[in-house]
């Protein structure tokens, strides 16, 4: 047996243990150390971390915000409309120790809780409220999910309803409703315009009736406009007021 064989074995063991003892955690990572099955008080990291393998076991936890896409859920609204709704959840770990000890899989648990909460909350509102008050529903969903995930060391910062899939019949009915609403607004605007025009004409007629000269000038101005547009002969009646003025003179 060569003399260098024991040194080779010892060197290999030293390298093996050093590789398992020395760990490097990134800025966004924390390490939970279990020593003989018991967790140490404070999370380790970031930077260089020494653990004593095989006595210690290190579990890494990321503190970055996680984007969770909630799959489409079948929801029956309060007014008995069947729809599919999906959402997106933004959450992160604020207590790595709780996220490792108090829950088996915080990512899966948050996903399942989000799905059940989405069906429960949206099932208590009508379709019109779901479509028009998304911000209010988003805030309510965020508050409920965050309250339930807080014991796990998980902070839900934002919930956004992503897409609402309506049945074809409901889409056609809503399109007809929107078209009828646009026609109603157009008629109201047209009526308001006619009313304002009538008020202006009434005011102008009232002012012109107080002065005969104003009426005559307006009459002559109208004749001038007609004559400038066409070169044909125009036959028109002369106002009695104008004739009476001439007869007097």
Phi, psi and omega per residue, in radians:
X1 nan 2.181 -3.106
X2 -1.120 2.670 -3.105
X3 -1.228 -0.478 -3.066
X4 -1.403 -0.107 -3.121
X5 -1.124 -0.805 3.097
X6 -1.062 -0.677 3.119
X7 -1.150 -0.629 3.103
X8 -1.136 -0.728 3.134
X9 -1.158 -0.763 3.134
X10 -1.114 -0.735 3.118
X11 -1.118 -0.689 3.111
X12 -1.114 -0.735 3.140
X13 -1.141 -0.678 3.130
X14 -1.120 -0.780 3.128
X15 -1.120 -0.691 -3.137
X16 -1.094 -0.817 -3.113
X17 -1.221 -0.641 3.100
X18 -1.123 -0.668 3.119
X19 -1.125 -0.540 3.124
X20 -1.587 -0.317 3.131
X21 -1.524 -0.587 -3.057
X22 -1.698 2.118 3.107
X23 -2.218 2.543 3.117
X24 -2.074 2.112 3.137
X25 -1.849 2.353 3.130
X26 -1.264 2.990 -3.078
X27 -1.031 -0.621 -3.101
X28 -1.610 0.138 -3.113
X29 -1.948 2.594 2.992
X30 -2.293 2.640 -3.111
X31 -2.069 2.286 3.049
X32 -1.751 2.109 -3.059
X33 -1.785 2.206 3.039
X34 -1.833 2.100 3.113
X35 -1.934 1.918 -3.070
X36 0.949 0.690 3.089
X37 1.557 -0.225 3.137
X38 -1.760 2.384 -3.119
X39 -1.453 2.457 3.070
X40 -1.293 2.846 -2.994
X41 -1.132 -0.873 -3.007
X42 -1.958 2.501 3.040
X43 -1.133 2.630 -3.139
X44 -1.673 2.684 3.034
X45 1.790 2.995 -0.012
X46 -1.429 2.993 3.132
X47 1.864 -2.627 -3.082
X48 -1.446 2.276 -3.124
X49 -2.241 2.312 3.105
X50 -1.865 2.209 3.060
X51 -2.235 2.709 -3.070
X52 -1.845 1.581 3.106
X53 -1.322 2.432 0.081
X54 -1.671 0.243 3.133
X55 -1.250 -0.684 -3.110
X56 -1.770 2.627 3.037
X57 -2.305 2.277 -3.076
X58 -1.843 2.299 3.065
X59 -2.052 2.067 -3.120
X60 -1.488 2.481 3.098
X61 -2.318 2.275 3.123
X62 -1.561 2.394 3.136
X63 -1.720 0.055 -3.137
X64 -1.278 2.730 3.112
X65 -1.201 2.316 -3.126
X66 -1.836 2.309 3.091
X67 -1.743 2.041 -3.093
X68 -1.949 2.106 3.111
X69 -1.596 1.970 3.139
X70 -1.399 2.175 -3.123
X71 -1.134 2.760 -3.129
X72 -0.983 2.355 -3.122
X73 -2.034 2.409 3.058
X74 -1.356 2.084 -3.084
X75 -2.204 2.357 3.001
X76 -1.890 1.993 -3.075
X77 -1.245 3.064 -3.106
X78 -1.112 -0.526 3.105
X79 -1.663 0.456 2.992
X80 1.068 0.782 3.036
X81 -1.926 2.180 -3.120
X82 -1.538 2.112 -3.109
X83 -2.389 2.936 3.021
X84 -2.048 2.279 -3.078
X85 -2.311 2.344 2.987
X86 -2.176 2.861 -3.054
X87 -2.557 3.004 3.072
X88 -2.258 2.367 -3.073
X89 -2.033 2.359 3.055
X90 -1.980 2.073 -3.134
X91 -2.540 2.891 3.110
X92 -2.658 2.888 -3.136
X93 -1.559 2.198 3.074
X94 -1.921 -0.272 3.084
X95 -2.357 1.621 -3.095
X96 -1.037 -0.580 -3.109
X97 -1.126 -0.793 3.109
X98 -1.168 -0.670 -3.105
X99 -1.117 -0.452 -3.141
X100 -1.616 -0.678 -3.011
X101 -1.561 -0.777 -2.964
X102 -1.470 -0.207 -3.127
X103 -2.484 2.466 -3.096
X104 -1.244 -0.796 -3.138
X105 -2.506 1.701 -3.035
X106 -1.152 -0.558 -3.137
X107 -1.163 -0.834 3.134
X108 -1.173 -0.693 -3.133
X109 -1.136 -0.715 3.105
X110 -1.136 -0.668 3.103
X111 -1.103 -0.819 -3.135
X112 -1.150 -0.705 3.107
X113 -1.117 -0.669 3.130
X114 -1.126 -0.700 -3.131
X115 -1.148 -0.816 -3.128
X116 -1.183 -0.667 3.124
X117 -1.175 -0.664 3.127
X118 -1.069 -0.798 3.127
X119 -1.165 -0.694 -3.082
X120 -1.183 -0.816 -3.065
X121 -1.245 -0.816 -3.096
X122 -1.242 -0.365 3.074
X123 -1.295 -0.166 -3.128
X124 -1.743 0.055 -3.122
X125 -2.134 2.801 3.086
X126 -1.476 2.869 -3.066
X127 -1.089 -0.739 3.139
X128 -1.049 -0.699 3.119
X129 -1.187 -0.648 3.117
X130 -1.118 -0.668 -3.095
X131 -1.412 -0.529 -3.031
X132 -1.747 -0.352 -3.060
X133 -2.174 0.933 -3.121
X134 -1.171 -0.664 -3.117
X135 -1.080 -0.707 3.111
X136 -1.126 -0.752 3.122
X137 -1.192 -0.658 3.086
X138 -1.043 -0.766 3.130
X139 -1.125 -0.684 3.134
X140 -1.166 -0.753 3.105
X141 -1.088 -0.760 -3.141
X142 -1.083 -0.713 -3.128
X143 -1.140 -0.767 -3.100
X144 -1.192 -0.824 -3.113
X145 -1.145 -0.706 3.140
X146 -1.129 -0.626 3.130
X147 -1.130 -0.654 -3.106
X148 -1.414 -0.454 -3.135
X149 -1.596 -0.141 -3.132
X150 -1.037 -0.722 3.097
X151 -1.112 -0.276 3.121
X152 -1.600 -0.002 -3.076
X153 1.370 0.355 -3.107
X154 -1.894 2.300 3.109
X155 -1.956 2.031 3.084
X156 -1.578 1.989 -3.058
X157 -1.627 -0.450 -3.073
X158 -2.766 2.486 3.024
X159 -2.307 2.254 -3.129
X160 -2.251 2.162 3.001
X161 -1.215 2.101 -2.956
X162 -1.577 -0.808 -3.033
X163 -2.662 2.447 3.081
X164 -2.099 2.025 -3.118
X165 -1.697 1.934 -3.112
X166 -1.677 2.632 3.029
X167 -1.109 2.734 -3.114
X168 -1.065 -0.693 -3.137
X169 -1.098 -0.709 3.137
X170 -1.196 -0.633 3.109
X171 -1.124 -0.721 3.105
X172 -1.155 -0.710 3.130
X173 -1.119 -0.696 3.135
X174 -1.219 -0.583 3.086
X175 -1.145 -0.737 3.088
X176 -1.118 -0.708 3.120
X177 -1.104 -0.736 3.127
X178 -1.147 -0.684 3.116
X179 -1.138 -0.743 3.099
X180 -1.104 -0.647 3.111
X181 -1.149 -0.700 3.106
X182 -1.135 -0.702 3.103
X183 -1.117 -0.707 3.131
X184 -1.083 -0.760 3.134
X185 -1.151 -0.655 3.127
X186 -1.128 -0.724 3.118
X187 -1.151 -0.687 3.123
X188 -1.127 -0.765 3.131
X189 -1.113 -0.725 3.122
X190 -1.109 -0.745 3.134
X191 -1.128 -0.706 3.108
X192 -1.121 -0.671 3.089
X193 -1.123 -0.733 3.097
X194 -1.095 -0.689 3.136
X195 -1.139 -0.768 3.121
X196 -1.133 -0.688 3.107
X197 -1.124 -0.712 3.117
X198 -1.113 -0.690 3.111
X199 -1.112 -0.724 3.125
X200 -1.160 -0.719 3.120
X201 -1.139 -0.697 3.108
X202 -1.094 -0.752 3.131
X203 -1.122 -0.731 3.133
X204 -1.157 -0.745 3.130
X205 -1.118 -0.664 3.138
X206 -1.123 -0.715 3.132
X207 -1.225 -0.688 -3.116
X208 -1.231 -0.528 -3.133
X209 -1.197 -0.290 -3.118
X210 -1.486 -0.127 -3.107
X211 -2.472 2.009 -3.111
X212 -1.139 -0.599 -3.124
X213 -1.117 -0.638 3.130
X214 -1.106 -0.715 3.115
X215 -1.122 -0.749 -3.137
X216 -1.118 -0.739 3.117
X217 -1.118 -0.672 3.109
X218 -1.156 -0.658 3.123
X219 -1.120 -0.782 3.131
X220 -1.170 -0.623 3.104
X221 -1.130 -0.677 3.100
X222 -1.126 -0.729 3.109
X223 -1.091 -0.660 3.127
X224 -1.136 -0.704 3.119
X225 -1.142 -0.703 3.127
X226 -1.157 -0.730 -3.099
X227 -1.179 -0.549 -3.117
X228 -1.288 -0.407 -3.098
X229 -1.495 -0.675 -3.083
X230 -2.229 2.567 3.131
X231 -1.696 0.116 -3.116
X232 -1.392 2.900 3.133
X233 -1.326 2.368 -3.102
X234 -2.045 2.205 3.057
X235 -1.843 2.176 -3.083
X236 -2.493 2.640 3.091
X237 -1.374 2.595 3.078
X238 -1.676 2.269 3.135
X239 -1.023 2.492 -3.140
X240 -1.060 -0.646 -3.126
X241 -1.078 -0.663 3.136
X242 -1.186 -0.704 3.102
X243 -1.137 -0.690 -3.136
X244 -1.108 -0.622 3.101
X245 -1.121 -0.740 -3.134
X246 -1.192 -0.682 3.129
X247 -1.111 -0.649 3.115
X248 -1.112 -0.691 3.134
X249 -1.245 nan nan
